[in-house]
């Protein structure tokens, strides 16, 4: 089953079909430390969401077909960061999640406010090992 889902994910990526959908993204997570996360079950999703935003209800995810992948930058003293998942692709028996982190330009004017950037996406469910790779711009 894992191989079939991995093949479907690879075909979707090659065909240009969105294989992932953003379910939450922003600059205000309650996670103070950097983290990469995978939630394959409703219980794992509830626990992850409670760590991220205990005040709101989590977005709906159909865990019979999808799973959640998330990246959290952790606390930063300014705005102006770019932090996002750019792809999730099957490579053999591994789902490789590539994300990027771009700091505000040196000397740039940014709001002096505590931020904690995050990006959560839903991808087709797989039992494959998930590997996160930080990419350059």
Protein Blocks (a to p, Z undefined) as FASTA:
>chain_A
ZZmmmmmmmmmmmnopafbdcfbdcjbdfbfbdcddddfbfklmmmmmmmmmmmbccddd
dfklbccddddebjafbehiacddfbdcdehjaccdddddddddehiacddddddddddd
dddddfbdcdddddeZZ
